[in-house]
């Protein structure tokens, strides 16, 4: 593979360690304890505040030179229900302005729906709920006027293992607003990098490669194992626009193969010099990104 012409863009995940980017939420119990009028007022307040926080996050990213921002799945609690979605749609003009601001500033917006999204489940109820959650994420992206393409990706894991046929079939049935943005990521247990790549090829969706999940699943002792660079290249070929390829990185907390994320990133795969976009999945968020300034210069082309 040829090295990319520019350095990879590093992405911020959801919140900052500081209190600069923090979102409000509410529990289901607390919401349901309120009257219908109280529920509406509570969600309106939270949605309004969280849109402002999103704008703050975009300003923060612009100030720090961060070109990718993963919005939290819980940014608009209960927007997966008709009641919540109707309230969220009242903010259509404001959300559209926020999304356009991100586009104007060159900041890519992505989302990673939570672990309850399991399209490969044996339970039709779980699958239906998964589609409902994905639709909420697609609605948010639409309201933010983000494109229906993997640029504004909605990324999930494969879910229940040994269910490739069902996963491919259910992806094919998804509404266009979801499917056009959907990407699949390898994990430590159910779907290896090779397995999720095969699903992506069959389903016609891009693969988000996570090098740490890969080394944990395969019990490797280095990010520079040949399979890391090989899988990065295979994953890139699944992207309609290779320049939009997104990957993840984290380090083990207690040891190299620890699945728990460390506070910072001390080791990067040298092949990630070829990754256009990298989400930094470290506990100390912005501190980890700052600690990676200049890492490209420390990796020689021969090692990549």
N, C-alpha and C positions, 0 to 999 in steps of 0.2 A: 504493500500500500504506500502511496505517496503521502508525505506529511502535508497537513493542511497549511494554507498560506498564513493564517493568523492564529494566535493563541486561542485555546478553547475558552468559551464563556462559562464562568462558574455561576451556579444558581443558588439562591437563598430559599430555604424551606420554611415557609409559614410564618414563623415568629423570630424575633431576635432575643438573644440572651438578656440584653438590656430591656427596659420597659418601653422602648421606642415603638415597637410593633407588637401590640397585644389586642386580641379580639375578645368581645363579650360573648357569653353563651347563657343558656338557661336549661335546666333539667326538665324532662317531660313531666315529672311529678309536680314541680313548682309551677309550670305553665298550666297544667290541668287543674290545679287548685284555684286558679283565677276564673272569674266570670268570662263569658265570651268577649265582652268589651275589654276586660282587663288583658286577656290573651292578645287581642289585636293591638292594644296599646303597647304591651310589652315587646311584641315582635317588631312593631314599627320602630320603637326606640332602639332595639338591638340592631336591626338592619341599617338604620340611619347611622348609628355609631360605627358599625363595622364597615360601611362604605367609606366613611371618613378614615378609618384605620387602613383600609386598602389604599386610599390615596396617600396616606402617610408612608405606607410601605413602598409605594412607587417612587415617592420623593426620596426616600431613604436609598433605594436601589440606584436611582439616578445619581445621587450624591456620592455613593460608594463605587460607582462604575459597574454595578451588577446588572447584567442583561437578561436574567431569567428569574422569575419569581413563581414559586409554587404556592398557590392560595390554599388555605386550610379547607378541608372538606366540610367543616362545621361553621364556615363563615356566615351562613344564613340558616340557623337551626330551624327545623321543621318546614323548610321550603320544599321538602319531598311530599308534603301533604297539600291538597288543594287549598286549604285555608291559608297556609304559609305562602304558597306560590302566588295566590291572589294579592297578598300584601306586598310581596317582593316586586310584583309587576307594577305596583304603584311607583316604584323607584326606577322605572325603565329609562327615563330621560337622564337621571343622575348616573345610573350604571353605564349607560351608553357613553356618557362623557368620560367616565373613569377608564373604560376600555379604550376609547380613542386616545386618551392621554397616554396610556401604556404603549399603544402602537406608535404614537408620535415620538415618544422617548426611546423607542427601540427596545422596549422591555417585553420579553416573551412571557405570556401567562400560561401556566399549566396547572393541572389538578391530579391528585392521586386518591380516588375514592377509597374508603376504608375497608377493613378486612371482612366486613359483612357482605361485600359484593362477591358472590361465588356463582358464576354462571354455569359451572360444571357440577353443581350440587345435584344429588338424587331427589331432593325435595323441590317440587314445582313451586311451593310457596316461597322458598328461599330464592329460587330463580326469579320469580315475579318481583319480590322485594328488591333483589339486586338490580333488575331493570329499572325499577322505580327510583332507586338511588342514583343510578347512572343518568336517568332522565333529568333529575334535579341538577346534576353537574352540567349536563348539556344545556339546560335552560339558563343556568348562570352564565355560561360561555356565550350563549346567544344574546342575552341581555347586555353583556359586556361588548357586544359586536365583534367577537373574535371569530376567526374563520372556521368553517367546518372542514378542518384538515388536521393532520398530526402536528402542525405547528402549535395548535392549542389543544394539546393532547390530554386525554383522560386515560390514565394508566392503571391497570389492575394486574393482579397475579392470576395464575391459571386456576387456582382453587383446588378442588378435589382431584387427587391423582388418578391416573389411569382412566381419564374420561375425555381423551382428546377428541373423539368423534362428536360427543355431545357438546363440547366447548366450541368446536368449529361450527356445528349446526346452529347453536344459539347465537353466536356472533353474527351469522348470516341473517338471522331474523331480527336483529336490533334495528330500531329506527335510525334513519340516516343521520340525524343530529348527533347520535351517540357513535354509531359505527364509523363515521367519517373521521372521528377524533381518537378512536380507541387504539391503545397500544398495550402489549403484554410484556410483563417482566418475569425473568427467571427468579427462582427462590431457592432456599436452602434445603427444602424437604420434598415438596410435591412435584415440581417441574424443574428439571435441570436446564441449563442453558441450551443444550442440544434439543431437549424435548420441547421447550417453549418456542425455540426457533422453528421447529417443524410445524407446530401449530400455527405460528405467524405466517409461514409460507402458505399453508393450506387455507387459512382464513383470509389472507390478503391484508393483514394489518402489520404495522411496524413492531419491531422488538426493541424494548429498552433493556440494554445489557447492564447488569449489576455485577461488577468484578468481584465484590466481596461475597455476595451470595454464591458466586461460582466457586471461589476457592474454598468456601466452607462446605459446599455440597460435594465437591470432588476431593476434599482433604489435601489441597495443594499447599506448598510451603513458600510460594512466591507469587506476587502479582505479575512477574515476568515469565511465568510458565508459558510456553508457546501457545497453549490453548486460549489464553486471555486475548492475545493479539488476533488469533484466528477467529475467535468468537466475535470480537469487536468488528472484524471485517464482514463476517457472515450477517451480523445484525444490521450493519450499515446497508447491506444490499436489500433489506426489507423495507427501507424508507423510500417513498416516492421521490423525495428530494434528499439525497445523502447529506447535504449541508444542514439539514434539520435534525440529524441523528442526535438523540439524547441518551446519555448513560448516567449511571449512579456510581458514587464511591462512598465507602465508609471504611473505617478500620476497626478491628476487634478491640474491645475494651480491655480484657485481661490477658489476651494473647492473640496471635495472628489469626487463628481460626475461631476466635470467639465471635458468635453471631451478634452479641450485644454491641451497639455502636459506642465508639470511644468519643471523648470530648472534642478532640481535634483530629486532623489528618496528618500523620507523620510519614506515610508511605503512599505513593501514587504509582499505578501501573505506568511504565514508560510508554506503552502503546497508547495511553490516553492522550498523548500529544496529538493523536489523529482524531480525537473525539471533538466535534464542533461544540457540543453543549454538555456540561457536566453538573448534575445536581449534587451538592455537598451534603450528605446525610450524616452530619456529626452533631453531637449534643450542644456544642458551643457555637453553633450556627455561624454568625458573622465573624466571630473570632477565628473559626476554622478557615473561612474564606480569606481573611486577612493574612493568616499564616501561610497560605499557599501563593501569595504574591511572589513572583519570580521563580516558581517551581519549574516552569518550562525550560528556563536557562540552565537548570541543573541537570537536565536529561539530554544526553548527546543523541543526535539522530541515529547513530549506529546502534544505540540500545533500544530504540523504539521499534 
